[in-house]
Amino acid sequence: MSSTVARRTAAWTSAALACALFAGCMHMSESECRSADWYQLGYRDGDTYGLRPQVDQYAYLCQAYNAPTSEPTYMAGWVDGHREFERRMMGSECCGSGH
């Protein structure tokens, strides 16, 4: 791979990561807001992406549709998901004992 291609790939990867991390690309439709499984959404954010909790961004997006969010349910999923992420990435437990 040429150095130009490598730099472009790195720049694209950095832009995609920044987009995901800062929710600049985050979008939820009305139906997604109304049918969201808040536990699974939190789990995904914590486990798959290793992100900080994003529930405030989801609440902001869903308020346009007057759709409720469930911060306690999201956070329960996030804690469980992030525990898995930490275990996988660091080889140790985080966030207290499991269920």
Beta strands, then each sheet from edge to edge (+ up, - down):
end
